[in-house]
């Protein structure tokens, strides 16, 4: 039997690490992306991770939504009470790994880009929020759905730049 490296080996520790990560994310996350954040310790196998994830859902500490997993109130309480039992080095490594993911999720939550097809054509809705309210809303008639999807993709990628250019143009 191959000896595992890392600090995390027991199922309880894996579950605590999953809760630790999810408690710090502002939105749901899919199982594969969550695995990238949890499998930071050489002692965790993917199969143990999947088992623990299923057990956390079964025990109502996690919920599986449309876009992935999120921690429940029960899981939040348990994670808060027990997370200090995770080795400090593992917690720090997890925090470093999840910081850019959490920031990306926060940014994504503040950008809206979608379209609707009706009898007038394809209407594209673009908006930027500051987390409190909308700071920019724009409605554009697109030629077709292909153009609408391209507009949405470009806006999501550079919403702040479009907002700044729009304000600059209107302010000059």
CORWOUR-V593635 format. One record per residue. N is the residue number from 1. RES is the residue in one small letter. SS is DSSP state (h for helix, s for strand, l for the rest). PHI is phi in whole degrees, 0 to 359 (none if undefined). D_LAST is the distance of its C-alpha to the last C-alpha in Angstrom with 1 decimal. Layout:
N,RES,SS,PHI,D_LAST + N,RES,SS,PHI,D_LAST
This chain:
1,x,l,none,70.6 + 2,x,l,284,67.4 + 3,x,l,279,66.3 + 4,x,l,278,62.8 + 5,x,l,264,60.6 + 6,x,l,95,58.0 + 7,x,l,263,58.3 + 8,x,l,258,57.9 + 9,x,l,227,61.0 + 10,x,l,276,62.0 + 11,x,h,301,60.6 + 12,x,h,300,59.8 + 13,x,h,294,57.6 + 14,x,h,296,55.8 + 15,x,h,298,55.2 + 16,x,h,297,53.9 + 17,x,h,293,51.5 + 18,x,h,299,50.2 + 19,x,h,297,49.7 + 20,x,h,303,48.1 + 21,x,h,293,45.5 + 22,x,h,295,44.8 + 23,x,l,294,44.5 + 24,x,l,256,41.5 + 25,x,l,259,39.6 + 26,x,l,278,37.1 + 27,x,l,208,38.1 + 28,x,l,298,41.0 + 29,x,s,221,41.9 + 30,x,l,285,44.1 + 31,x,h,300,47.5 + 32,x,h,289,46.8 + 33,x,h,291,43.7 + 34,x,h,299,45.5 + 35,x,h,302,48.4 + 36,x,h,300,46.2 + 37,x,h,277,45.4 + 38,x,h,272,49.0 + 39,x,l,277,50.9 + 40,x,l,276,49.8 + 41,x,l,255,53.4 + 42,x,l,298,56.0 + 43,x,l,270,58.5 + 44,x,l,258,56.9 + 45,x,l,265,57.8 + 46,x,h,299,55.6 + 47,x,h,291,58.5 + 48,x,h,296,58.9 + 49,x,h,302,55.2 + 50,x,h,297,55.5 + 51,x,h,298,58.7 + 52,x,h,294,57.1 + 53,x,h,299,54.0 + 54,x,h,297,56.3 + 55,x,h,293,58.4 + 56,x,h,293,55.4 + 57,x,h,291,54.5 + 58,x,h,298,58.2 + 59,x,l,271,58.4 + 60,x,l,64,55.3 + 61,x,l,265,53.3 + 62,x,s,230,50.8 + 63,x,s,239,49.6 + 64,x,s,258,48.6 + 65,x,s,258,45.8 + 66,x,l,297,44.1 + 67,x,l,257,41.8 + 68,x,s,137,44.4 + 69,x,s,255,46.0 + 70,x,s,216,45.2 + 71,x,s,279,47.3 + 72,x,l,269,49.1 + 73,x,h,300,49.8 + 74,x,h,298,53.3 + 75,x,h,295,51.9 + 76,x,h,298,49.4 + 77,x,h,299,52.3 + 78,x,h,297,54.5 + 79,x,h,297,51.9 + 80,x,h,297,51.0 + 81,x,h,290,54.7 + 82,x,h,255,55.7 + 83,x,h,296,52.8 + 84,x,h,291,54.0 + 85,x,h,283,57.1 + 86,x,l,288,55.0 + 87,x,l,303,55.3 + 88,x,h,305,52.5 + 89,x,h,296,51.8 + 90,x,h,290,51.3 + 91,x,h,299,49.0 + 92,x,h,294,46.8 + 93,x,h,297,46.8 + 94,x,h,295,45.8 + 95,x,h,299,43.0 + 96,x,h,295,41.6 + 97,x,h,290,42.0 + 98,x,h,271,40.4 + 99,x,h,304,37.4 + 100,x,h,293,35.1 + 101,x,h,292,36.4 + 102,x,h,297,35.7 + 103,x,h,295,32.1 + 104,x,h,298,31.7 + 105,x,h,294,33.2 + 106,x,h,298,31.0 + 107,x,h,296,27.8 + 108,x,h,299,29.3 + 109,x,h,292,30.2 + 110,x,l,264,26.5 + 111,x,s,240,25.4 + 112,x,s,244,26.6 + 113,x,s,210,26.7 + 114,x,s,208,29.4 + 115,x,s,217,30.2 + 116,x,s,228,32.7 + 117,x,s,255,34.6 + 118,x,s,219,35.6 + 119,x,l,292,36.6 + 120,x,l,273,33.0 + 121,x,s,135,32.5 + 122,x,s,249,30.9 + 123,x,s,260,28.2 + 124,x,s,256,26.3 + 125,x,s,250,25.2 + 126,x,s,234,22.8 + 127,x,s,207,22.2 + 128,x,s,232,21.6 + 129,x,s,244,23.4 + 130,x,l,258,23.6 + 131,x,l,96,27.4 + 132,x,l,251,27.4 + 133,x,l,201,25.4 + 134,x,s,287,22.8 + 135,x,s,248,19.2 + 136,x,s,202,18.0 + 137,x,s,229,20.0 + 138,x,s,217,19.6 + 139,x,s,238,22.4 + 140,x,s,231,22.6 + 141,x,s,273,25.6 + 142,x,s,264,27.0 + 143,x,l,292,29.5 + 144,x,l,198,32.2 + 145,x,h,292,33.0 + 146,x,h,298,32.8 + 147,x,h,295,29.1 + 148,x,h,300,28.6 + 149,x,h,296,30.3 + 150,x,h,294,28.2 + 151,x,h,299,25.0 + 152,x,h,300,26.5 + 153,x,h,300,27.7 + 154,x,h,295,24.4 + 155,x,h,294,22.6 + 156,x,h,301,25.3 + 157,x,h,291,25.2 + 158,x,h,223,21.5 + 159,x,h,303,20.2 + 160,x,h,297,18.4 + 161,x,h,294,16.5 + 162,x,h,297,15.6 + 163,x,h,301,14.4 + 164,x,h,298,12.3 + 165,x,h,295,10.8 + 166,x,h,298,10.3 + 167,x,h,296,8.7 + 168,x,h,298,6.2 + 169,x,h,298,5.7 + 170,x,h,285,5.7 + 171,x,h,272,3.8 + 172,x,l,281,0.0
